Every structure is written in structure tokens, then in C-alpha cells.
Amino acid sequence: MPANWTTINVDGQEMEAYVALPSGEGPHPAVIIAQEIWGVNGYLQSMANRLAAHGIVGVVPALFHREGNGVLGLFEETDLALERLGRYRDDEILADVRATQAYLHGRDDVRSNRIGIMGFCVGGRISYMAAAAVDGLACAVDFYGGRCFVAMGDSPTPFERTKDISAPLLGLFGGDDLNPSPEDVSKMAAALSQHGKTYEFHSYPGAGHGFNCEERPAYRREASLHAWGKALEWFDRYLKS
């Protein structure tokens, strides 16, 4: 299974991205993976590798590229990661997602009408937002995306964009999480139902934030296995048909 680093042009700037490719002839569906606050670390790369093993191109753009190139390791430089997160601007992040989508459109081995997005933590927030703000996404998966009720920059919050969601959305949440809390998840589900959106939410009792990552104390094996299985089912339904 080949994997490599590439650069993607975003408004004249270079953004690093990790790309994992399936074996065999394409074209293949693809998923943009939105990072956690620690950058494109080994965990995010492993998620792309897992998708490639399932026959899906996985691409992880380095969304902190405006801060300079380089990868932050899990649990390293946490203060710096939070500082960088404070400088996130949703219009810039959406530009990064659209640039990654354009990069995938330019690949002969990608089915350009079968590109989805998945994210973890703040990346889940980005997936929710992109499902509403990025045209042409076939589906979205939100792993415990927090801060959906918080604006980053002058743009509407992800929650305020709910009425504009066009991609089928899967949400996977920890029942013991505080961001998003179970109350937050219920509020999002009510809004999605009110606006007639295609969505499916799963919450896992006893699991908190970050339950899918084996490298974190928050890891919960049963919840992770079930959630990852649901994510692959979602991609099979909306990307492989």
C-alpha cells in the first residue's frame, strides 16, 4: 500500500498533505481527513492507511500550514497546538478543504464524484462544517467534533450552517464527552431532523473525547471498533456505490 507526502496549493501557499493509496487499479473513492489539534501525526496517518486498506484514497492536509510546515507529535507541544488552534479561521480552513478536494479531482486514480470528508476532534467540527459549506462532497463523518457552537473568525458557526448541509452526515460521539456534550449532540440531532437532513448519530456510554485513538488514555476499544465499523459502512454506502 503506497503512501507519500505531497504539497497542495492553497491561494499561492504550499500545504503539506499525507496521501495513502489503495492497492490495485483505480479510480478509487477518496476521503479528506481533517486533523486533530496536534497536526498530521502518526495517528492521523494510520487513519489514512486504514482507509487505503479498505480501497479508499486517504488524504490528510496539514491545516496548520499557515503557521509553517512541519508535523506536531501527539501530546507534544500541546500549548503551541492550542495557541495555533486559537488562530484558526473557518474561511481559511474551508479554503484548505476545497484545495484538497481540487487536488483529488486532478488525480486520475480518484473518482471525482465520490469524495468524502472525515475528521476527529476539531477535525470533526470541520467535517460538520464542510458538509454544509463545500459543494460536491459525497458524505461526511464527524468523530466527536467539539466547538460546533463556537465561531472561528467572522464566519457562521458550524451549527448555524446546519440548514445548508447537503452531504449525508455520520456522527460518532462519546457519552461521557464534554465537548461535544450529550446535550450538544442532542441539539445538533434535533436541528438536523428539523431541516430534513440525512444523518445518523451514535453515542457510546463510558467513552469520552478521543475514544478512537489507541495512543490516548481515553481510548475505548469496543466503542472504537464499533464506530470505525460504522464509518466504513457509511463510506461503502455513499462512496463505493
VOGU-3710 file (C-alpha; in Angstrom, 3 decimals, decimal comma):
1> mpanwttinv> 0,000/0,000/0,000  1,868/3,123/-1,181  1,853/6,319/0,871  3,681/9,596/0,420  3,763/13,275/1,246  2,772/15,892/-1,279  2,093/19,629/-1,358  -1,209/21,250/-2,281  -1,505/24,850/-3,421  -3,854/26,988/-1,334
11> dgqemeayva> -4,110/30,559/-2,607  -0,427/30,587/-3,516  0,757/28,861/-0,318  2,042/25,307/-0,050  0,147/22,960/2,257  1,690/19,603/3,119  -0,557/16,535/2,916  -0,156/12,843/3,653  -1,612/10,599/0,951  -2,320/6,861/1,318
21> lpsgegphpa> -3,292/4,949/-1,822  -5,122/1,632/-2,165  -3,570/-1,307/-3,975  -4,917/-2,188/-7,382  -6,149/-0,177/-10,288  -8,355/2,852/-9,753  -10,148/5,035/-9,914  -10,961/4,847/-6,214  -13,200/6,900/-3,928  -11,362/9,283/-1,596
31> viiaqeiwgv> -11,720/10,777/1,866  -10,243/14,030/3,137  -9,237/13,557/6,793  -9,370/16,675/8,964  -6,739/16,643/11,709  -6,896/16,966/15,459  -5,064/19,875/17,086  -1,699/18,047/17,020  -1,321/18,080/13,263  -0,780/15,261/10,801
41> ngylqsmanr> 0,764/12,877/13,307  1,132/9,107/13,245  -2,456/8,537/14,383  -3,919/10,553/11,516  -1,581/8,854/9,075  -2,773/5,483/10,377  -6,372/6,504/9,692  -5,448/7,268/6,077  -3,649/3,927/5,851  -6,726/2,123/7,174
51> laahgivgvv> -8,879/3,759/4,527  -6,412/2,789/1,808  -6,549/-0,812/3,007  -10,334/-0,551/2,533  -9,953/0,657/-1,059  -10,273/4,385/-0,387  -7,666/7,086/-1,021  -6,966/8,845/2,291  -5,569/12,396/2,296  -4,651/14,322/5,457
61> palfhregng> -3,929/18,013/4,758  -1,785/19,912/7,263  -4,288/22,555/8,326  -1,725/24,488/10,385  0,335/25,202/7,272  -0,064/28,965/7,666  1,979/28,603/10,842  4,814/26,952/8,898  5,377/23,425/7,649  6,065/20,531/9,979
71> vlglfeetdl> 4,185/17,923/11,979  3,405/18,113/15,707  3,554/14,805/17,562  0,721/13,513/19,726  0,827/15,072/23,216  3,890/17,141/22,266  3,779/20,933/22,297  0,165/20,969/23,496  0,312/24,644/24,463  1,576/25,524/20,993
81> alerlgryrd> -1,138/23,408/19,388  -3,843/25,199/21,385  -2,291/28,545/20,532  -2,385/27,650/16,858  -5,965/26,448/17,201  -6,857/29,884/18,564  -5,730/31,356/15,248  -7,924/29,014/13,178  -10,231/30,860/10,806  -13,072/28,926/9,275
91> deiladvrat> -12,833/30,674/5,903  -9,175/29,624/5,685  -9,913/26,058/6,758  -12,654/25,773/4,155  -10,182/27,031/1,558  -7,843/24,211/2,617  -10,618/21,622/2,258  -11,619/22,931/-1,168  -7,976/22,930/-2,296  -7,615/19,318/-1,153
101> qaylhgrddv> -10,809/18,442/-2,992  -9,421/20,114/-6,144  -6,178/18,155/-5,736  -8,178/14,922/-5,650  -10,203/15,994/-8,678  -6,918/16,295/-10,550  -5,873/12,693/-9,874  -6,684/10,074/-12,487  -6,922/7,392/-9,787  -9,739/9,162/-7,877
111> rsnrigimgf> -13,465/9,073/-8,594  -14,116/12,804/-8,507  -17,808/12,379/-7,656  -17,032/10,086/-4,714  -15,031/12,258/-2,343  -15,994/12,415/1,333  -14,599/14,001/4,476  -13,903/12,651/7,954  -12,474/14,386/10,990  -11,556/13,847/14,623
121> cvggrisyma> -11,939/16,356/17,484  -11,690/19,814/15,876  -11,476/17,903/12,594  -14,946/16,521/13,316  -16,106/20,100/13,632  -14,526/20,807/10,249  -16,308/17,802/8,727  -19,674/19,033/10,018  -18,960/22,499/8,638  -17,686/21,209/5,289
131> aaavdglaca> -20,825/19,096/4,840  -22,670/22,418/4,627  -20,098/24,713/3,014  -18,158/22,624/0,473  -20,002/21,669/-2,699  -19,662/18,198/-4,142  -18,829/16,179/-1,024  -20,487/12,763/-1,181  -20,629/12,223/2,597  -19,137/13,321/5,924
141> vdfyggrcfv> -18,121/11,586/9,165  -17,751/13,520/12,416  -15,801/11,827/15,214  -16,606/13,800/18,405  -16,268/17,235/16,805  -16,291/19,896/19,507  -16,733/23,667/19,290  -19,585/23,341/16,774  -21,349/26,212/18,546  -18,266/28,447/18,501
151> amgdsptpfe> -17,264/30,776/15,664  -13,669/30,797/14,473  -13,248/34,080/12,674  -16,142/36,035/11,226  -17,933/33,068/9,666  -21,092/31,403/10,987  -20,588/28,562/13,452  -20,854/25,012/12,082  -24,148/24,604/13,945  -25,547/27,750/12,307
161> rtkdisapll> -24,805/26,157/8,925  -26,919/23,050/9,669  -29,692/24,085/7,297  -27,174/24,118/4,424  -25,791/20,604/4,976  -26,018/18,627/1,732  -23,744/15,644/2,409  -25,070/12,657/4,383  -23,580/13,021/7,867  -22,485/10,328/10,323
171> glfggddlnp> -21,751/11,443/13,896  -19,827/9,300/16,403  -19,706/10,636/19,960  -18,626/9,717/23,460  -21,400/9,603/26,044  -19,029/10,999/28,675  -17,608/13,736/26,436  -17,921/17,372/27,490  -17,121/18,889/24,065  -19,423/17,988/22,439
181> spedvskmaa> -21,566/17,116/25,431  -24,575/14,791/25,109  -26,722/17,935/25,251  -24,769/19,399/22,322  -25,229/16,193/20,333  -28,979/16,195/21,034  -29,225/19,804/19,901  -27,421/19,012/16,637  -29,611/15,959/16,029  -32,772/17,998/16,597
191> alsqhgktye> -31,622/20,651/14,116  -30,675/18,046/11,512  -34,091/16,405/11,883  -35,857/19,756/11,723  -34,159/20,549/8,410  -34,754/17,094/6,966  -31,077/16,144/6,642  -29,733/12,661/6,040  -27,785/11,760/9,156  -27,060/9,034/11,676
201> fhsypgaghg> -25,653/9,570/15,177  -24,150/7,034/17,578  -23,150/7,770/21,173  -21,068/5,419/23,308  -21,672/5,230/27,081  -18,461/5,237/29,085  -16,462/6,799/26,237  -15,092/10,315/26,358  -13,338/12,626/23,948  -10,755/10,919/21,756
211> fnceerpayr> -12,052/7,401/22,360  -10,984/6,230/18,889  -7,247/6,880/19,323  -5,242/3,898/20,619  -2,414/6,224/21,669  -4,513/8,165/24,176  -5,661/7,199/27,678  -9,200/7,986/26,507  -9,139/5,019/24,085  -12,110/2,685/24,464
221> reaslhawgk> -11,657/-0,423/22,357  -15,266/-1,563/21,963  -16,519/1,928/21,158  -13,655/2,467/18,720  -14,237/-0,792/16,870  -17,969/-0,161/16,559  -17,500/3,465/15,488  -14,850/2,642/12,904  -17,081/-0,094/11,524  -19,921/2,406/11,199
231> alewfdrylk> -17,612/4,850/9,407  -16,591/2,199/6,873  -20,245/1,245/6,358  -21,015/4,930/5,690  -18,246/5,154/3,126  -19,334/1,895/1,499  -22,859/3,264/1,194  -22,057/6,715/-0,158  -18,632/6,393/-1,801  -18,482/2,904/-3,253
241> s> -21,907/2,755/-4,895
//
